[in-house]
């Protein structure tokens, strides 16, 4: 078969990208198998009914379950040996069109497909045109050229130049193309002759041809945390079906009402991805309207925390964390926020939901506002990004400044105006010895005052503008 160097390079590039993707998936599968084998071996080595710790499950409940897990361990060890052998030899298994479509061939009745319909999808998975862009070339791509007015032309290989209907061996399609999503950004690139990659493929279900444009954005510019949070921050709590957001000012006080951006993860993968992208778009536009320049998200990672061995029989919880598109949300929110000039701050997710519900759900609830656990977690995430503690400031003593109402746990910084100073010395107080004869002393001595003064001089300082209700 004869071909030009341009099309040969396109074929080679597509093959290398597919191999690299399969290689990364193989490495992730290998890590998952090794983790499962380690967990099974550890639990099988424990006695039946042994209690587990906070971070590790205990032994199995019955002899029957222990026997089933021992058989499962043998299956995983055999599978791990095969995958490890392929990984060390550099062998990957790639199926054009997907492994799921390949297995559908053996279950046509369940898929409600005929053999001809399945064959059409199978061939469509291999029937596509793809070409990378080149900066400096006309409209950013010499192989598949797409003009700003939507006209598509393809540079044919030398053996097929006799099919050209335009000069210089090009074939111009009769239809026009338009991009509804980020069309203005694409037009700016092609008019500046910047690189744009295209892929033309067939959708068998709809009977339409589609062209996909892609390009690489420059790396996001890193800002200092103080500069990013100068105008406040929007705390975002990521959940399985929605994003809970709350706006906080630079001092950590919640401003306005919480917002919720829902998305549905049922249906096809393309539809699920579009719903997630739409929810993130609404979140970023709302953030710009509030005036904040940063978004705080949790640095979650459930890659190694979805196994049955870690969470036991908690099937609903495992389904919940498995359905959360954490990696997809995190990757997309960074790229989309960069385009709009919004910084993204990743915070530690420890106890954000628990402490947020304990300290912020009740104070922010009113007759016109109903705070949920997720809204309170968004406040906790935002405060942690701003450098403030999640817990609210404690109230002062109720009726006097002695130990009757309890000592203060949070004090103003020493040296500030209005700071609580040391009390009068104990020797200056008159005590009636006769009245207190036979009674135990209940008030603190000078030693207790010294301890209380030392506690008030601690360096645990709160911002004086924090909410105190």
C-alpha positions as CSV (number, residue, x, y, z in Angstrom):
1,X,0.0,0.0,0.0
2,X,1.3,3.4,-1.0
3,X,0.8,6.5,1.2
4,X,2.2,9.9,1.8
5,X,4.4,10.7,4.8
6,X,1.7,12.9,6.2
7,X,-0.9,10.1,6.4
8,X,1.7,7.6,7.6
9,X,2.6,9.9,10.4
10,X,-1.0,10.3,11.4
11,X,-1.5,6.5,11.5
12,X,1.6,6.0,13.5
13,X,0.6,8.7,16.0
14,X,-2.9,7.2,16.5
15,X,-1.3,3.8,17.1
16,X,1.2,5.1,19.6
17,X,-1.5,7.0,21.5
18,X,-3.7,3.9,21.6
19,X,-0.7,1.8,22.9
20,X,0.2,4.4,25.5
21,X,-3.4,4.5,26.8
22,X,-3.6,0.7,27.0
23,X,-0.2,0.7,28.8
24,X,-1.5,3.1,31.4
25,X,-4.6,1.1,31.9
26,X,-2.5,-2.1,32.2
27,X,-0.4,-0.5,34.9
28,X,-3.5,0.6,36.8
29,X,-5.0,-2.9,36.6
30,X,-1.7,-4.4,37.9
31,X,-1.7,-2.1,40.9
32,X,-5.4,-2.9,41.6
33,X,-4.6,-6.7,41.5
34,X,-1.6,-6.3,43.8
35,X,-3.6,-4.3,46.3
36,X,-6.4,-6.9,46.3
37,X,-4.0,-9.8,46.8
38,X,-2.3,-8.0,49.7
39,X,-5.7,-7.3,51.4
40,X,-6.9,-10.8,51.0
41,X,-3.7,-12.4,52.3
42,X,-3.8,-10.1,55.4
43,X,-7.5,-10.9,56.2
44,X,-7.1,-14.6,55.6
45,X,-4.2,-14.7,58.1
46,X,-6.4,-13.3,60.9
47,X,-8.6,-15.4,63.1
48,X,-12.3,-15.7,62.4
49,X,-14.2,-12.8,63.8
50,X,-11.1,-10.8,64.7
51,X,-11.9,-7.1,65.1
52,X,-10.3,-4.6,62.7
53,X,-8.9,-1.2,63.3
54,X,-10.0,2.1,62.0
55,X,-7.9,1.9,58.8
56,X,-7.9,-1.9,58.3
57,X,-10.7,-4.5,58.3
58,X,-10.6,-7.5,60.6
59,X,-11.0,-11.2,60.0
60,X,-13.8,-12.8,58.2
61,X,-17.0,-13.6,60.0
62,X,-17.5,-17.3,59.2
63,X,-15.6,-20.3,57.9
64,X,-17.7,-20.3,54.7
65,X,-16.7,-16.7,53.9
66,X,-13.1,-17.5,54.6
67,X,-13.2,-20.4,52.2
68,X,-14.8,-18.3,49.5
69,X,-12.1,-15.6,49.9
70,X,-9.4,-18.2,49.7
71,X,-10.7,-19.3,46.3
72,X,-10.9,-15.7,45.3
73,X,-7.3,-15.2,46.3
74,X,-6.2,-18.1,44.0
75,X,-8.1,-16.5,41.1
76,X,-6.5,-13.1,41.6
77,X,-3.0,-14.5,42.0
78,X,-3.4,-16.4,38.7
79,X,-4.7,-13.3,37.0
80,X,-1.9,-11.2,38.5
81,X,0.7,-13.5,37.2
82,X,-0.6,-13.2,33.6
83,X,-0.9,-9.4,33.7
84,X,2.6,-9.1,35.2
85,X,4.0,-11.3,32.5
86,X,2.4,-9.2,29.8
87,X,3.5,-5.9,31.5
88,X,7.2,-7.0,31.8
89,X,7.1,-8.1,28.1
90,X,5.5,-4.9,26.9
91,X,2.4,-6.7,25.5
92,X,-0.9,-4.8,25.6
93,X,-4.3,-5.9,24.4
94,X,-6.1,-3.3,22.3
95,X,-9.6,-3.7,20.7
96,X,-10.6,-1.1,18.2
97,X,-14.1,-0.1,19.1
98,X,-13.9,-1.3,22.7
99,X,-13.9,-4.6,24.5
100,X,-17.6,-4.2,25.4
101,X,-18.6,-4.0,21.8
102,X,-16.6,-7.1,21.1
103,X,-18.3,-9.1,23.8
104,X,-21.7,-7.9,22.6
105,X,-21.2,-10.1,19.5
106,X,-21.9,-13.1,21.7
107,X,-25.1,-11.6,23.3
108,X,-26.9,-10.0,20.4
109,X,-30.3,-11.0,21.8
110,X,-29.7,-9.2,25.1
111,X,-28.4,-6.1,23.2
112,X,-31.4,-6.2,20.8
113,X,-29.1,-6.0,17.8
114,X,-28.9,-8.0,14.6
115,X,-25.6,-9.2,13.2
116,X,-25.7,-6.6,10.5
117,X,-26.3,-3.8,13.0
118,X,-23.4,-5.1,15.2
119,X,-21.2,-5.4,12.2
120,X,-21.9,-1.7,11.2
121,X,-20.9,-0.5,14.7
122,X,-17.8,-2.8,14.6
123,X,-16.7,-1.3,11.2
124,X,-17.4,2.2,12.3
125,X,-15.0,1.8,15.3
126,X,-12.2,1.4,12.7
127,X,-13.4,3.8,10.1
128,X,-12.1,7.3,11.0
129,X,-9.8,10.0,9.8
130,X,-7.4,11.7,12.2
131,X,-4.7,14.3,11.8
132,X,-2.6,16.4,14.2
133,X,-2.3,20.1,13.8
134,X,0.8,22.2,12.9
135,X,1.4,25.8,14.1
136,X,2.2,28.1,11.2
137,X,0.4,26.1,8.6
138,X,-2.7,27.6,7.0
139,X,-5.6,27.3,9.5
140,X,-3.5,25.2,11.8
141,X,-3.7,21.9,9.9
142,X,-2.4,20.9,6.5
143,X,-3.9,17.5,6.3
144,X,-7.5,18.2,7.4
145,X,-8.2,21.9,6.8
146,X,-11.2,23.6,8.3
147,X,-11.8,27.2,7.4
148,X,-13.5,29.7,9.7
149,X,-16.6,29.6,7.5
150,X,-16.9,25.8,8.1
151,X,-15.6,24.4,4.8
152,X,-13.7,21.1,5.2
153,X,-11.0,19.9,2.8
154,X,-8.8,16.8,3.0
155,X,-5.3,16.4,1.5
156,X,-5.4,13.1,-0.3
157,X,-2.4,10.7,-0.5
158,X,-0.5,10.5,-3.8
159,X,-2.2,7.3,-5.0
160,X,-5.6,8.9,-4.5
161,X,-5.0,12.3,-6.0
162,X,-7.1,11.5,-9.0
163,X,-10.1,11.7,-6.8
164,X,-9.4,15.4,-5.9
165,X,-12.0,18.0,-6.7
166,X,-9.8,21.0,-5.7
167,X,-6.3,22.2,-6.6
168,X,-3.2,20.7,-4.9
169,X,-4.7,17.2,-4.5
170,X,-7.4,18.3,-2.0
171,X,-10.9,16.9,-1.7
172,X,-13.5,19.5,-0.5
173,X,-16.6,18.2,1.3
174,X,-20.0,19.5,0.2
175,X,-21.3,20.1,3.8
176,X,-20.4,22.9,6.2
177,X,-19.2,22.4,9.8
178,X,-20.1,24.5,12.9
179,X,-19.0,24.1,16.5
180,X,-21.6,25.0,19.1
181,X,-19.2,24.4,22.0
182,X,-16.2,26.8,22.2
183,X,-16.7,27.9,18.6
184,X,-15.3,31.4,19.2
185,X,-12.1,30.0,20.8
186,X,-11.7,27.6,17.8
187,X,-12.2,30.5,15.3
188,X,-9.5,32.5,17.1
189,X,-7.0,29.7,16.8
190,X,-7.6,28.9,13.1
191,X,-7.5,32.6,12.1
192,X,-4.1,32.9,13.9
193,X,-2.8,29.7,12.2
194,X,-2.4,27.9,15.5
195,X,-2.3,24.1,15.7
196,X,-5.7,22.3,15.8
197,X,-6.1,18.5,15.6
198,X,-9.2,17.0,13.9
199,X,-10.9,13.6,13.9
200,X,-13.7,12.6,11.6
201,X,-15.8,9.6,12.6
202,X,-19.2,8.0,11.9
203,X,-22.0,7.7,14.5
204,X,-23.9,4.6,13.4
205,X,-26.9,5.1,15.7
206,X,-27.7,8.6,14.3
207,X,-26.3,7.9,10.8
208,X,-24.2,11.1,10.9
209,X,-20.6,12.1,10.4
210,X,-19.0,14.2,13.1
211,X,-15.7,16.1,13.2
212,X,-14.0,16.8,16.6
213,X,-11.5,19.6,17.0
214,X,-8.9,19.5,19.8
215,X,-5.9,21.6,20.9
216,X,-3.5,22.0,23.7
217,X,-3.7,24.9,26.1
218,X,-0.7,26.4,27.8
219,X,0.1,25.4,31.3
220,X,-1.9,27.1,34.0
221,X,0.0,30.0,35.7
222,X,0.6,29.3,39.4
223,X,-0.5,32.1,41.8
224,X,0.4,32.7,45.4
225,X,-2.3,31.5,47.7
226,X,-2.7,35.0,49.3
227,X,-3.2,36.6,45.9
228,X,-5.7,33.9,44.7
229,X,-7.8,34.3,47.8
230,X,-7.6,38.1,48.1
231,X,-11.3,38.5,47.0
232,X,-12.6,35.5,48.9
233,X,-13.1,31.9,47.8
234,X,-15.9,29.6,46.7
235,X,-15.9,26.3,48.6
236,X,-17.1,23.4,46.6
237,X,-18.2,20.0,48.0
238,X,-18.2,17.3,45.3
239,X,-20.9,14.6,45.6
240,X,-22.2,11.8,43.5
241,X,-25.0,13.8,41.9
242,X,-24.3,17.5,42.6
243,X,-21.8,20.2,43.5
244,X,-22.6,22.2,46.7
245,X,-21.0,25.6,46.6
246,X,-20.8,28.5,49.2
247,X,-19.2,31.9,48.8
248,X,-16.8,33.1,51.6
249,X,-15.2,36.5,52.1
250,X,-11.4,36.8,52.8
251,X,-12.1,36.6,56.6
252,X,-13.9,33.2,56.3
253,X,-17.5,34.4,56.7
254,X,-20.2,32.9,54.5
255,X,-21.8,35.4,52.2
256,X,-25.2,35.0,50.7
257,X,-26.9,31.7,50.2
258,X,-25.5,28.3,49.1
259,X,-25.8,27.1,45.5
260,X,-26.3,23.6,44.2
261,X,-25.3,22.4,40.6
262,X,-26.8,19.0,39.9
263,X,-25.8,16.5,37.2
264,X,-27.1,13.1,36.2
265,X,-24.6,10.2,35.5
266,X,-27.0,7.8,33.8
267,X,-27.0,7.0,30.1
268,X,-24.2,7.0,27.6
269,X,-20.6,8.1,28.4
270,X,-20.8,11.1,26.1
271,X,-24.0,12.3,27.7
272,X,-22.6,11.8,31.2
273,X,-19.5,13.8,30.3
274,X,-21.6,16.6,28.8
275,X,-23.7,16.8,32.0
276,X,-20.6,17.1,34.2
277,X,-19.2,19.8,31.9
278,X,-22.4,21.7,32.0
279,X,-22.5,21.6,35.8
280,X,-18.9,22.9,36.0
281,X,-19.7,25.6,33.5
282,X,-22.6,26.9,35.6
283,X,-20.4,26.7,38.7
284,X,-17.6,28.8,37.1
285,X,-20.0,31.4,35.8
286,X,-21.6,31.7,39.2
287,X,-18.2,32.1,40.8
288,X,-17.4,35.0,38.4
289,X,-20.7,36.7,39.2
290,X,-19.9,36.6,43.0
291,X,-16.6,38.3,42.4
292,X,-14.4,35.5,43.8
293,X,-11.2,34.6,42.0
294,X,-10.6,31.2,43.4
295,X,-12.4,27.9,43.9
296,X,-11.5,25.5,46.8
297,X,-12.1,21.7,46.2
298,X,-11.2,18.6,48.1
299,X,-8.2,16.6,47.1
300,X,-10.1,13.3,47.0
301,X,-8.8,10.0,45.6
302,X,-10.9,6.9,45.8
303,X,-8.7,4.9,43.4
304,X,-7.6,2.5,46.1
305,X,-10.6,2.8,48.4
306,X,-13.4,1.1,46.4
307,X,-12.7,-2.6,47.1
308,X,-14.9,-4.9,49.0
309,X,-12.1,-5.9,51.3
310,X,-11.8,-2.4,52.7
311,X,-15.5,-1.5,53.2
312,X,-16.8,-5.0,53.7
313,X,-20.5,-5.5,53.2
314,X,-21.3,-1.8,52.8
315,X,-22.5,-2.3,49.3
316,X,-24.4,1.0,49.0
317,X,-21.4,3.0,50.2
318,X,-19.1,1.3,47.7
319,X,-21.5,2.0,44.9
320,X,-21.7,5.6,46.1
321,X,-18.0,6.3,46.0
322,X,-17.6,4.3,42.8
323,X,-20.2,6.5,41.1
324,X,-18.5,9.8,42.0
325,X,-16.6,11.1,39.0
326,X,-13.8,12.5,41.1
327,X,-11.0,12.2,38.5
328,X,-13.2,13.6,35.7
329,X,-14.4,16.5,37.8
330,X,-10.9,17.4,39.0
331,X,-9.3,17.3,35.6
332,X,-12.1,19.3,33.9
333,X,-12.5,21.9,36.6
334,X,-8.8,22.8,36.4
335,X,-8.8,23.1,32.6
336,X,-12.1,25.1,32.5
337,X,-11.1,27.4,35.3
338,X,-7.8,28.2,33.6
339,X,-9.7,29.5,30.6
340,X,-11.8,31.9,32.8
341,X,-8.8,33.0,34.9
342,X,-10.1,31.4,38.1
343,X,-7.6,29.8,40.5
344,X,-8.2,26.3,41.9
345,X,-7.1,25.5,45.5
346,X,-6.9,21.9,46.6
347,X,-7.4,21.3,50.4
348,X,-7.2,18.3,52.7
349,X,-10.6,16.6,52.8
350,X,-10.3,15.3,56.4
351,X,-13.4,15.8,58.5
352,X,-14.8,18.6,56.2
353,X,-18.3,17.1,56.2
354,X,-18.3,16.1,59.9
355,X,-17.0,19.4,61.3
356,X,-18.9,21.5,58.8
357,X,-22.2,19.9,59.8
358,X,-21.3,20.3,63.5
359,X,-20.2,23.9,63.5
360,X,-21.9,25.6,60.5
361,X,-25.2,23.8,59.6
362,X,-27.2,25.1,62.6
363,X,-25.8,28.7,62.8
364,X,-26.5,29.4,59.1
365,X,-30.0,27.8,59.1
366,X,-32.8,30.4,59.1
367,X,-36.5,30.6,58.1
368,X,-35.4,31.5,54.5
369,X,-32.4,29.2,54.3
370,X,-32.1,25.5,54.8
371,X,-28.5,24.3,55.3
372,X,-27.7,20.7,54.3
373,X,-24.7,18.7,55.3
374,X,-23.1,19.3,51.9
375,X,-23.6,23.1,52.1
376,X,-21.9,23.1,55.5
377,X,-19.0,21.0,54.1
378,X,-18.5,23.6,51.4
379,X,-18.1,26.3,54.1
380,X,-15.5,24.1,55.9
381,X,-13.6,23.6,52.6
382,X,-13.5,27.3,51.9
383,X,-12.3,28.2,55.4
384,X,-9.6,25.6,55.2
385,X,-8.4,27.1,51.9
386,X,-8.3,30.5,53.4
387,X,-6.2,29.3,56.3
388,X,-8.9,29.6,59.0
389,X,-9.9,26.8,61.3
390,X,-13.1,25.0,60.5
391,X,-14.5,25.3,64.0
392,X,-16.3,28.5,64.8
393,X,-15.1,31.0,67.5
394,X,-16.3,30.1,71.0
395,X,-18.6,32.4,72.8
396,X,-17.4,34.3,75.9
397,X,-18.5,33.3,79.4
398,X,-22.1,34.0,80.2
399,X,-22.4,36.0,83.4
400,X,-18.9,36.8,84.7
401,X,-15.2,36.2,83.8
402,X,-14.4,33.7,86.5
403,X,-14.6,30.0,86.1
404,X,-18.3,30.0,86.7
405,X,-19.1,30.1,83.0
406,X,-16.2,28.1,81.9
407,X,-12.8,29.3,80.7
408,X,-12.3,30.8,77.3
409,X,-10.7,28.5,74.8
410,X,-10.0,31.2,72.1
411,X,-8.6,34.5,73.1
412,X,-7.6,37.7,71.3
413,X,-3.9,38.1,70.5
414,X,-1.9,39.4,73.4
415,X,-1.3,43.2,73.2
416,X,-4.5,44.0,71.3
417,X,-6.8,46.7,72.6
418,X,-9.5,45.3,74.8
419,X,-7.5,42.2,75.6
420,X,-8.4,40.5,78.8
421,X,-5.7,41.3,81.3
422,X,-4.7,39.8,84.6
423,X,-7.1,40.1,87.4
424,X,-6.6,41.6,90.8
425,X,-4.2,39.7,93.0
426,X,-5.9,37.3,95.4
427,X,-4.4,39.2,98.4
428,X,-6.5,42.3,97.6
429,X,-9.8,40.4,98.1
430,X,-11.3,40.4,101.6
431,X,-12.5,37.0,102.8
432,X,-14.7,36.5,105.8
433,X,-13.1,33.7,107.7
434,X,-16.0,33.3,110.0
435,X,-18.6,33.1,107.2
436,X,-16.5,30.5,105.3
437,X,-15.7,28.4,108.4
438,X,-16.4,24.7,107.7
439,X,-17.0,25.2,104.0
440,X,-14.8,24.2,101.2
441,X,-13.3,26.8,99.0
442,X,-14.9,27.0,95.6
443,X,-13.1,30.0,94.0
444,X,-9.8,29.7,92.2
445,X,-6.6,30.8,94.0
446,X,-3.8,32.9,92.6
447,X,-2.3,29.8,91.1
448,X,-5.5,29.2,89.1
449,X,-5.4,32.8,87.9
450,X,-1.8,32.3,86.8
451,X,-2.8,29.2,84.8
452,X,-5.7,31.1,83.2
453,X,-3.5,34.0,82.3
454,X,-1.0,31.7,80.7
455,X,-3.7,30.0,78.7
456,X,-5.0,33.4,77.4
457,X,-1.4,34.2,76.2
458,X,-1.4,31.2,73.8
459,X,-0.8,31.8,70.1
460,X,-4.1,30.3,69.0
461,X,-5.5,33.5,67.5
462,X,-8.7,34.1,65.5
463,X,-9.4,36.9,63.1
464,X,-11.4,39.6,65.0
465,X,-13.8,39.9,62.0
466,X,-15.0,36.3,62.2
467,X,-18.6,35.5,62.8
468,X,-19.4,35.3,66.5
469,X,-23.1,34.5,66.7
